[in-house]
Amino acid sequence: MTDMLERTDAPDSTAMNPVDWSKVQRWGALGGLTMSFIAAIGMVTALDRRLIVSPWLSLGFVTLLWVPVVYGRIAAGDDTPGGSPTPEKGERELISGLVVGLLSGLFFSFFIVVIDAIDLTEIFRNLGPNLIELLTFGRGVGIAAVLWIIGSGLLGLLGGVLTIVPRKVRAALGFAATGVVLFALLEIIVTDITQGLRVEFVAGWIYELNGGLTTISALVIASVFGVLGYRSDERTITERRMERLNLDPAVRFRKNAIAIGITILAVIFLPMILGGLTNELLANVGLFVLMGLGLNIVVGSAGLLDLGYVAFFAVGAYTTAVLTSAQSPFWTPELTLNFLSWEGWLILATVIIMASIAGVAVGTPVIRLRGDYLAIVTLGFGEIVRILFLSDFLAPYFGGAQGITNVPSAALGPIAIKGTSSQAMFYLISVFVAVAIYVAWRLQKTRTGRAWTALREDEDVAEAMGINTTQVKLQAFVIGAIFAAIAGMIFAVKVGSIFPSSFKLLVSIIILVIVIVGGMGSIPGVIVGAIVLIGVLGGPTQPGLLQEFGEFKLLVYGALLVIMMLKRPEGLWPSIRRQRELHHEEMSQDAWLTGDPGVTEEGES
């Protein structure tokens, strides 16, 4: 009798935790639409040329295959409110992931049938025979539809499995997949390094001649990264940083010194074994790091949203071109940017002075504006500067649409730092970036840096506390303008020609995205953001490692920005203070539960 009562009263895990069919249907339909959209914009066709594992998997198909896995895992995820008992995981998660994958494959198969039956190339030029041949694997629409439904279902099931397996297994699978894709995308850099070290046979074993990893190397890389993932620490990056802040100051100083030393050695010696293309990528990254550090002061530290930042970049470039080029229309002093002569220091001083004047000129009219109004007005200033340089009114002074050409290279005594020498330019940019990092870091610790923080938190309270908000704002604009102008100076001698078209609004937007994605107020975050966006995807006109993403660059920028705002608004490498601001309630709750009073402000980055 007791056994019967126990069996009767025992809760059914399936009944207590049923499948949320509305959620499953929603994510399944969204998955099919996402896959169809990716194919319709031509991303699959354009990226199919970039092989991940030769000849089985291309980057084009990776852009499709991630959808069922991720959406299946989201649909199988637990929506139980915090504090409530967590239901047992098992059948529900597997069913949810599987059905999401099947629905995604079904919707996508319907898309393939439609574009095969109806000619839509007049509306969507990418929906042509090449895409159909690619999506049907050359086997016909019927067989392809079945393959996509089954394959998407299995991938969705994998997403459900990821929600129920132990964290270590999930980390191992994630590390393995990331390692394979990462090594495939870094083919240029790995090949450059092996050639510089004269061990070309290593790259020959890792990569096929036509690109992509060999099957054996992919399995080895996946195994190695999988083991690393399985053995990885369960702590998050944030938790590790918090623990690092709690270290003894002497220990923390020693670890920071070691990290800085390794970074300096890498900056000095790594370009020597890299090829010209990779050094060019690093030089472009360094240039945007320099501008990002300046905008990080304006936006990240002081909280002033400046969308006209490219104007200061243009001021530095045009000032350098006027002072150095023999083709300057109005005034031709023909100085040389030689850092071991008075001419080079005169040019640098003039660029700084002109940048300061521009910073005051832009900052003074907008000193009382905040938020969106400030962003709109600074955007207007940026466009005004570009249009003025482009106008016929200033053409006798700055060349108008023809710009200023024949800007000579920089020099270090008798050594010419030519713009065509990517290695030399990288060293030059690295010096200025190192100085900018030190200045930005020191400013964060000064009274001015604390005043910027107070201004960002609440301008009215900062003013009530006696902070001269007008002066503090102008200081932020001026210092940010100086950083951008120095970047413009280097850009002028690197490219050798200056045109108004180089200073469009898009440059300001991309620098802002670098700061946001990396982490506002974080110096390491700016570097990480520049590497991810400029090094991998490329700048406004500069190619990145993934040159195939050229026409989809802005789309990826926008998608990445939206994802960051929703899932990680503090950025990839946030400052501790910024992280506290955005997750104050979560951290307070954790501190209350654990009795941890938290870390001090000392040592923030």
N, C-alpha and C positions, 0 to 999 in steps of 0.2 A: 504493500500500500504506500509506504514511504517512497519507494523507488518510483511508483507511478506518479506521485505528487511531484517529485523532483523532475521527472521527465516532462510533466505538464507545465511546471513553472519555469523550466529552463528556457531562456530567451533564444529565439532563432536569430542567429547573426544576420541571415539574409533579410529577415523581416525587419529587424531593428535597423539595418543599414541598407535599404533598397537602392537599386540603381536609379539615379536621377535622369530619367529619360529625356526630359526637356533640355537639360544641360548637355547630354550626349548628342542629341539631334542638333542643337545649336552649334556645338564645336565641330561636329561632322560636316555640316553644311558650310561652316566657315572655312574648314580645312580644304574642301573641294573648291571653294571660291578663291582661296589663297593660291592654291596650285594652278588654277586656271589663269589667274591674274599674272603670276610669275611667267607662265608660258606665253601669255598674250602680249606682254611687253617686250618679248624677244630675249629675255635673260637666259633662258635655257639654250637657245640657239647660239647666242654670243659666247656663253661660257663653256659650251661643249668642247671647244678647242683646247681648254685647259684641263689636262688629265690629272686626276688624283692618284688612282691606281691603274696603271696601263695594263691591258686595254679595257678593263672592266668598268671603271667608274670615272666619270668626268665631273668637273665642278658644276656644269649645267644641271646634271641630275641630282647633285647634292642639294641644290637650291629647291628641289621638289621633295626629296626624300625626308628632309628634316620635318616637314609639316605634319605628317601623321604621327610621328614620334612625339613631338612637342605637344601637339593638340590632344593626343591621346593621354599623355601624362597629365595635362591640365584638367581634362574632363574626369580623369580617375582620381584627381587630388581630393583631399579631405577638406570640406567646407565647415567642419564642426567649429563653432565659436570657441574662443579661448576660455579655458576654465571648465568646459564641458568634458565628460568622459569621451575618450577617443575610441571609436568603434574598431573592432578587429578588421584587419585588411586581408583581402584574399579574392574571393570570387567576384565581388562587386567591381573591384578595380580592373581585373582582367576583362570582364565583360564590357565595361565602359570603354577601355582602350581599344579593344577589338572592334566594337561597333563604330566608334569614331573613325578608325582607320578604314573600315569597310564603306562607310558613308562618304568619306573623303575620296576614296578610290572610285566610288559609284558616280559622284558628281563630276569628277575629273574625266572619267570615261565618257560620260555624256557630252562633256565639252569636246573631247576628241572626235566623237561621232558627228557633232554639229559642224565643226570646222572642216571635217572631211566631206560632208554632204553639201555644205553651202560655202560658196566662195565669198569670204569676208575680207579679202585683201584690200578692197577699196576703202574699207573703214579701218581695219587693223592690218597694216602692211606686213606685220610679222607672222600672221596666220596663213603662211603659204605652204607649198609642198615640202620645203625643207623641214619645217617644224613637224608636219604630219609624219614624214618619214622617220624623224627622230623619235617621236613619241610612240609610234607603232612598232619600232624596232625592225622595220621592213618586213613584218609578218602579217600585215593586214589589221584592220580596225577591230574585228571581232576578237582575235587572239590577244591583241594588245589590251583591250578592255578587260578581259578576264585576268590578265597578268597584273594590270594596275589595281584592280579590286582586291585580288589575293595579296599582292605585295603590300598595298597600303594597309590592309587588315593586319598583316603580320607586323608591320612597323607600328601600327597603333597598339597592338598587343604588347609590343616591346615597351611602348610608353606606359602601359598599365603595369607591366612587370617592374619597371623602374620605381614605382611608388610603393612596392611591397618588399623588395629585396633590401638587405641591410645596406646601411650607408656606405660601407667599405666596398661592396660590390658595385654600387651605383657610381662611386668615385672611380673605381677601376675602369668601368665601361666608358665613363666620360673622358677620363685621361687618355684611354686608348684611341677613341675616335678623334679627340683633339690633336693628339700627337701625329696621327697619320695625315690629317688635313694640314696641320701646321708644317710638317716637313715637306709636303707636296707644294705648298704655297711659297715656302722659302727656298725653292730650288735654286734661284739665282744666287742668293747669298751663300748657300752651302757649297755650290759649285765654285764661287769666287774664293771662298776660304780654302777649299781643298786645292785649288790651283795655286794660291799664294803659298801654301805649305808644301806644294809639290807632291801631293798625295791624290792625284786625279783619279786613281783607281777606286778610291772610296766613293766619290760621286758617281763613277761608272757602275758601281755595285748597287748604289741606292736608287739611281734614276735610269729610266730607259732613254734611248737616244732620241726618241720623239717626244720626250717629256713624261712626267708622272713617275710615281714610285713603281719599282718592280714588285711583283707579288710577294717574293720572299722578304724583301726589305720592309714592305708594309706589314707583314706578319710579325717581323722582329720588332719594328718600332711600336706596333700595337701591344706586343707582349711586354716590352720594357716599360712603356708608359702605363700599362695596366697594372703592373707590379708596383710602380711608384704611386699610382692612385690608391691602390689597396693599402699600401703602407703609410699613406699620408696622414698627417695629424688631423683630427676631427675638428680642431679649432678653426674658426673663420679668420680671415685676414685681419678683420677689425679686432677680434679678441687677441690676436698675437700682437698687434700694435699697442693695445691697451696694456698688455703684460710688459711690453718693451718699455713703456713709459714708467712703469713701476719698478724698473731695474735701478740698481744703485747708479748714481750719476757717473761715477768713474767707469763702471762697466758699460753703460750706455755710450759714453764718450768714446771708449775704445772700439766698440762695435761700429759706431758711426764713422770713426776715423778709418777703420778697415774698409768699410763700404765705399767711402769717398776715394780712398787710395786705389781700390780695384777699378772704380769707374774712371779715374784719371788714366790709369794704365791702359784700360780698354780704349779710351778715346785717342790715346797717343799711338798705340801699336795696331789696333784693329784696322784702321784705314790702309795700313801698309800692305796688308794681305788681301784686301778687298779690291774688286775691279772698279772700273770707272763708273759703271751704272749704279752700283750699290753706294759708292761714295757720293754720287750725285743725289741719290735718295736721302742719304744722311744729311747732306748740306741743306737740302730743302726742308727737312724736318727741323734742323737747327734754326733756320731762318724763321719758321713759324713758331718755334719755341720762344725765340727772342720777342716776337710780337705778342705771343700769348702771355708771356710774363708781364708785359706792360698792361695788357687789357685785364689781366688777373688782378692787378692793383686797383684798376678803376672799377671793375665789376665785382670781383670776388672779395676784395678787402673793403672798399668804400661803398659798394652797393649801388654804383652809378651805372645804369645801363646805357652804354655808348655804342650806337650802331654806325657811327661815322668814323670809326677808328682808322680806317684806311686812309683818311685825309692826312694824318700824321706820317704814315708810311710814304705817301706821295711827296710830302714836304721834304723829307730826308732825301729821297731819290732825286728830286728836281734840284735841290740845293747842291748836291754832289755833282750832278751832271753840269750845272751852270758853272761851277768852279773848276771843273776838270776838262770838259770837252772843248775841243777846238771848233766844234760845230754849234756851239751855243749861239743863238741868234743875236743877242744884244751885248753880252759881256763875256769876254773870253780870257780870263786870267790864266787858263791852262795850267792849273796847279796839279800836283801828283799826290795821290793818297798814299804817301810813303810814311809809314809809322816810325821811321828812324830819322825823319827830317821835320823841320818846322812846318812845311807845307801840309803834311798829313795831319798834324795836330791842329793846324789852323782850320782845315776842312772839318775835322771832328768837332771842334769848338763852335764853328759856324752852324753846323747841323744841329747841335744841342741848343744853341741860342734861337735859331729859327723854330725849332720844335717847341721851345718854351713859349715863344711868342704865339705860336699857333695854339698851344694848349690854353693859354690865357684868353686868346681871342674866342675860342670855342667855349671855354668854361664860363666866362663872365656872363654872357647873355642867358645861359641856362642854369644859373646858380640857384635859382629859386624853384626850378622845376623838379618833379619827382616822377618815378615810375614810367608809365607809358608815354607821358608828355615829354619827358627827357629823352626817351628812346627815339621818338618821332623827330624831335628837333635836331638831335645829333645826327640822325640819318640824313636830314636835309642838309646839314653842314657838310657832311661827307660828299654828297652829290654836288653841292655847290662848288666845292674845291675841284672835283674832277671836271665839271663843266667849264669852270674858269680856265683850267689848263688846256682844255679842248677848244676854247672859244677863239674867234678871230681877234677879239679885243686884246688878249694877252699873247697872241701868236708871235708878235715881234720880240717878245721876251722869252717865251718858253717853247716856241715852235708849233703850237697848235696841234692839229692832228698828226703832223709829221714828227712831233716829239723832238728829242735831242739824241743824236747818235754819236758814235765814236767816243764813248766814255772810256778812258784808259783804265788799265788794270791797276789794282792796288800793288803795293810793294813793301818789302821789309828790307830797307837798305838796297843793296844791289840785286836782291832776290825778288823777281816779279811774281806776284800772286795772280796768275791769269784766271779769268773766269772759266776758261776751257779746262783748267786743271781742277777737277772736282775734289781731289785730295787736298790740295792747297787751300781751296775755298772752305773745305770742311774744317781745317785747322783754324783758319781765320774766324769763322763763325763760332767755333767752339770757345775761343778765347772770350769773345764778347758775351756769349751765353753764360760762361762761368762767372764773369763779372756781374752780369745782370742777376744771376741766381744769388750771388752773395749780397748784392745791394737789396734785392727784394727780401731776402731772409733777414737781413739786419733791420730793414724798415719795419718788419712785422714785430720786432722786439722793442721798438722805440716808442716814445710818447705819440708820435705821429701815427704809427701803426695801430696803437690802441684807440686813438681818436677815430681812425677809419672804421674800426670795428664797432665803436659806439655809434657812429654815423649810420652804418649799415643796419644796426639793430633798431634804432629809433632816433630819427633826426631831432625830433622835438625834445626828447629827454636829453640827448647829447648837448643840445644848445642850452637847455636849462642847467646843465652841470657845468657850464662855463666854457664849453668847447667852441671855438670860432669856426663854425661850420663853413662859412664862406672861404676862409683860408685853407681849411682842410680839403675841401672839394677841389679848389684850384691846384693844390699840391698834388692831388691824385691825378688830375687831368694832365698836369705838366710832366710828372714823372712817367706816366704812361705814354705821353706823346714822345718823350725822349727815347724810350725803348723802341717805339715804332719807327722813329726817324733814323735811328742807328741801323735798324734792319733795312730801311729804305736805302741808306748809304751803301751798305754791303750789296744789296740787290742791284744797285746801279752799276757798280764795278764788276759784278758777277755777270750780268746780262750784256752790258755794253751799250744798251740803247734803252731810252725811256719814252714810253708812249702813254697817253691818258687812259687807253684801254686796259692798261695793267692795274688800274686802281678802281675797279668797279665795286659796287656794294657787296658783291658775292664774297670778296676777300674779308670784309668785316664780319659777315655772317659766319664764314668758316672759322675765323679766329675765335668768335664767340662760342661756336659749337665745340671747339677744342677745349676751351676753358670749362664749359658746362660738363662735357663728357668726362674730362679728366678729374674735375672736382674744383669748384670755385673756392678760391682762397688757398689752394694747395699748390705749392711749387712743384713737387713731384707729379702731381696730377696733370699739370700743364705738359710736362714732358711725355707722360703716358698718353695723354690725349693726342698730342702731335704725332707720336709714333703710330698710334692706331689709325688716325684719320689721314694724315699726310703720307706717312711711310707705307701704309698698306693700300689705301684707296687712292691717294694722290691729292694734290692741291687743285686750285681753280684751273690752272693750265699745266701743272706739273703731273707727270704720270707717277703712279705708285707701283708697289710690287704686283698688284692685281690690275694690270693695264687693261684687261678685258672688261673691267667694271667702269671704264671711262664714261660711257653714255648713261650709266645707271648711278653715277657717283652721287648726284644730288638726292636721288631717291633713297639711297642707302643712308646718307647723312640724315635725312628727315626721319626715316624709320628708326635709326639708332637714337636720335634725339627724343623721339616719342617714347621709346622703350625705356631710356634712361630716366625720363621724367616720371614715368609710371612705376618702375621697379626699383630704381636706384638713383633718386634725385640728388644724392650727395656726390655722385661721380664715381669713377673707377678707383681713384686714390684720393679720398677726401681728407681734409684736415679734421682733426679731432673735434675742434670747436664747431665746424659746420655739421659734422655728423651728430653732435649733441643737439644742435638746433633742430634738425629735421626728425630726430628720433628721441626727443626728450621724454615723451610719455613712455615709450617702450623701455628706455634705459632706466627711468625712475621706477617702473614696475619691477624690472629685473633686480635693481638695487634693493628694493623693498623685500623681494622674495628671498634674496641671498644674503641680505644684510651687508652688502658691499657698499661703502660710501662713495666709490668711484675713484677716478684718478684726478690728479691735480692738473692745472693748466700748463704746468711746466713741461717743456719738451714737445709742444705741438708743432706740427709741420704745416 
